[in-house]
Amino acid sequence: MALKTFNLDDKAYKAFAEHCKKEGISMSRKIDNFIRAELENLKVLSIKKEHKDKEAQKEKTIETNAHTVSAEQHSFSKYC
């Protein structure tokens, strides 16, 4: 583990430190867990964005293919 320095609002820090002390919670562990949770949320958001981008690309491809097919008639038009 590494010692890090953060600039925090004094009132918020004191209130949180008091809460942690009263509840017997490690303030460092609580902040570490918060950061880990945020990183997981960012991964999920990143994955969701990638999925949306892929879906949008698929839809665009389908629309393009549908337009091409309709412009050429249907695939069996030469047999009709």
Protein Blocks (a to p, Z undefined) as FASTA:
>chain_A
ZZddddddfklmmmmmmmmmmnopafklmmmmmmmmmmmmmmmmmmmmmmmmmmmmmmmm
mmmmmmmmmmnopfklmmZZ
